[in-house]
Amino acid sequence: MCGIVGVVSQTPVNQLIYDSLLLLQHRGQDAAGIATANGNNFHMHKANGMVRDVFRTRNMRSLPGNVGIGQVRYPTAGSASSEEEAQPFYVNAPFGIILAHNGNLTNWPQLKEEMFRIDRRHINTASDTEVLLNVFAHELQLSSSGLQLDPTALFKAVSGVHRRVKGSYAIVSLIAGYGLVAFRDPFGIRPLVLGKQETATGVEWMVASESVAVEGIGFEFVRDVEPGEAIFIDNDGNLHSQQCAENPSLNPCIFELVYLARPDSCLDGVPVYNARLRMGDYLAEKIKRVLPGVAIDVVMPIPDSSRPAAMQVAAKLGVEYREGFFKNRYVGRTFIMPGQAVRKKSVRQKLNAMAIEFKGKNVLIVDDSIVRGTTSHEIVQMARDAGAAKVIFASAAPPVKFPNVYGIDMPTRGELVAHGRTDDEVARMIGADHLVYQDVADLKQAIRDINPALREFDASCFDGNYITGDIDSAYLDRLETARLAPQAQSDREAASEAMEGGVSRSQLHLQLSVE
């Protein structure tokens, strides 16, 4: 998961892109980058860190031009700490291309080998974005014969990318001397929207991961980019678009609506806030069915993304809604922090339970989802420490039982607390008295209630259905093997630190099991 933006303006774009990236900061906190084009010259600055830390006044001054792209990075492939893998990426032939990417390519190792062996292109990092950039560059070389580039040749190149690349991808790219290119994978897994602004000197265009980035800087939301569609906006602001995939179908990532997207965004015709309210309606009905005799005194959300669902649960159950957890807004989103130890520590730094709201009460805590169980375990313990008589935990999303290979960092089955466990077993793992998950069918229906045109979704982390058709058990086994050695080393380090700190082996085993 990353956030991307591209702008073609009548005035310098550096500030517009910076402001848009701030609005997309929730999609990536690891690194940020901006690239601009001034005539045939590219200018780029990128580094590890948050947007406000990466870009200083001197950096902004070094980014002239009326066309540009930007990205905030949450790593799903490659090294989380490598500044070399911050985006955008650049290649000098043909024409000169800069590209930023949101998603994850499932066949990038094979493509990397093809690049070297067949296309004679060298990939210097472990980033699938560099692979994607070089595939796009190679297809552009073929479609344009290395000479002039027109929309027909460009769309032909995007068609070539769709044929070769598998996985999820939303792209913004600059081509030196020509303009901005944006396209979305044929399944529409990762979001991409189009916006515009009428000015006295002409039309300005913008593409971004979420509508909030478009509307938040004063542009008008126009529409979602269609699955498989490519958009080309030349340096003069003329927009060209074409469907470039043979059999496109819209299968948006449902986890975007559960957690990733901002509530004030609208994705594929679905206002995110409304979707989360509707999830709460269905979750309340599930709680009524499975816990008919369980007394609930108060409903509390885990701020912020579960708040709409929790409000609806309280209203449907006729139970008081209270805010029992205070959030420190200066700590990042724990789900997208690399490393279990960092996530676990950050939960206590991010949330504080107010004892006055918990003491002696049967508390129903509503969260957007339960992935690894680390955060949920800490939250339940915080509620008990604050004096809760009973802790009932409800998830607005179904149990996450399968790895997500399309851009969310939960690639191994062993990291998922619900994989291979019953709901009662998960409840014991996180320390709750009762646990209620949303049903997969209800989650999908909650979205369809708002936009009936959405029939299918990428819900692979819930139902194990990988829509790109290239994921099987052998693929997942390879992913786990690739992560096994680093994870084992991390566990050994955690064990060593725990022993030094006086933690018993049995306590450590429980901690690692929950994580």
Secondary structure, DSSP 8 states (H G I E B T S, - for coil): --EEEEEE-SS--HHHHHHHHHHTGGG--SEEEEEEEETTEEEEEEEES-HHHH--HHHHHT--SSEEEEEEE--SSS-TT-GGG-S-EEE-SSS-EEEEEEEEETTHHHHHHHHHHTS-----SS-HHHHHHHHHHHHHHHHHTTS---HHHHHHHHHHHHHH--EEEEEEEEETTTEEEEEE-TT--S--EEEEEEETTEEEEEEESSHHHHHTTT-EEEEE--TTEEEEEETT--EEEEE--SS-----BHHIIIIIS-TT-EETTEEHHHHHHHHHHHHHHHHHHH-TT----EEEE-TTTTHHHHHHHHHHHT-EE---EEE-TTS--GGGSSSHHHHHHHHHHHEEE-HHHHTT-EEEEEES--SSSHHHHHHHHHHHHTT-SEEEEEESS----S-B-SSSSB--GGG-TTTT--HHHHHHHHT-SEEEE--HHHHHHHHHHH-TT----B-HHHH---TTS---HHHHHHHHHHHHHHHHHHHHHHHHHHHHTT--HHHHHHHHHH-
